[in-house]
C-alpha cells in the first residue's frame, strides 16, 4: 500500500476540496485482518475549529465523515510530514511481525491496527497494535524514518476494564 498515492487521491477528491484549507494531515489508520484490504482512514485536523475530518478510502472510493472532536494529549495534534516517512506500511508491519516472533512467539496474530502518527515523545511513528488469538494486545512503535523499533509491550485484552 503506497500511502503517498492514497493521500494524493484523497486530496484530489471533491470531498477534500470542500473542507477549510487550514486542515492538515495528522494520521493514516488501517485495520487489518486476513483479507488484506486496502481500506484506510486519513485524518486532517484544524486548530481553528479544533476538529478532525476523517476520509474513508475504500478501493479508491473516498468519502469524508463529518467533523468530530479530536482525541489529543496536548492543545493540538501534530502534523505529519510525509517527506520524512521513509518506511512503508508493509515494512513497518514486517518489523512488527519480527518483534512478535522474537519476543512473543507463543502468540498467533489475529488482527492489526496500524496508525501513522506524530507523537511528542516519539516523533513520527508507525503505531501498530496487534490483537492475538490468546486475547493479548501487543503494541509496537516503529520509527517512520529509520524503521527501528522504538518500543514494544504486551498486555491482556481481558484485563481492560471500563472505569465506572
N, C-alpha and C positions, 0 to 999 in steps of 0.2 A: 504494500500500500504506500503510495507516494503522497505524503502529506502536502507537499507543495502544489500538486495537481488538484487536490481536493480543496485547498484554500483558494486557489485561483478560480475553480468552479463556483465556490460559494460567493466569492467577491465579485464575480461576473453576473451573478443571478439578479433577477428583478427584486426579489425579497431583500437582498443586501443593499441594493441601490436605494431602497426606500427607507433605510434607517438613518438616524442622525450621524453625520460624519465624525463625531467625536468618539465613537465606539472604536475600541482596539482589541486585537486578538489576545485572549487570555488562556484558552485551553483547547485541547483536542482530546476527545473522550471516545473510547471504544470498548464495548463489552464483547468479549469473545467466548464462544463456545466451540463445540466441534464443527459447526457449519462453516467456519472461516469466511463469514460475510464481510463485505467492505463497508458496512454501515458504520457511521460515526456521528458524533456531535461536535460542533465547533462553537465555542463561546466567545462573544465580543462584549466587553464591558464599557460602560460610560460612567466616568467620575461625576459628570454633571448631574445625571439623574440617579446615580448610584444603583443602577440596574444592569442586568446581563440579558442579552438576547442570544438564544441558542439556535443554531441552524442544524437541522437534521439532514444528513447526507445519506441517501439510501439508493444505491445503484445508480448514481448520477442525478437523482431527483433531489432537489433542495427545497426545504420548507422551513420558514422561520417560526419560532414559538413566540408568544407574547413576552414582553419584558418582564423579568422576575427579580425578586430580591437576590442579591449576590451573597454567597457564603464567603466570608473573608475574615482573616485574623487581624489585619491592620485596617487603616482607614480606606484603603483601596486595594485593588488587585493588580499585581504587576503584569506588564505587557510581555508577551512572548516576542523574542527576536529570532525569527526562523533562519536568518543568515548564520546564526551561531549553533543551530541544530545540525550536527554532523552525523548523528547516529539515527538510523531509520527505526521505525516502529518494529519492524521484523527483527532487526539486530538487537534492539532492546529486549524483545521477547525471548530471543535466543539466549541472551545473557541471563535473563530471569530463570529460564529453564535450567541453565547450567548451575545457578545458585541453588535452586531447589534440589537438583540431582546431587550436588556436593554436600549440602547442609541439611536437607530434609528428605533423604532418599526413601523413607517409608511412606511418603505421601504422594498419591497419584493426583494429578491436576484435573480439575473438573471445569472450571471457568476462570477467565482472567478479565480483570478490569484494567484498562490501560489509559493513563492520563498524562498528557504532556502539559506541564505547567511550570511556572516560575514561583518558587517558594523562597522567602527571605533567608532562611537558614541553609538552603541547599543550592540555590540558583535554579537554572533551567534543568528539569529532570523529567525522565520517564518514570512516573509513579505507578508501579504495577502491583496490583493486589490479586493474588491467586487464591481461589477457593478450592479446597481439596475434597476428595471423596470421604475423608475422615473428619469433615467439618472443622478443619483448621483454616485459618486465614494467614497467608504469608504475604508480607508487604516487602517489596524490593524497590529501592530507589537507584536509578541508573542515570549517571551524568549524561545529559543530551549532547554534550560536545565531545567527551572523551570515551564514553561507553563503559567507564569504570563503575563498579557497584559502590555506591556511597554508604548504603545501609540496608540491612535486611532483618526481619523479625517475624516471629510466628506467635499466634495466639489462637485460642479456641473460639470458634464461632458460637458454640453453645454457652460460652461464658459471657457473651454480650447480653446485657440486660437493659431494658428501658428504665431510666430513672423515674421514680414516681414523685 
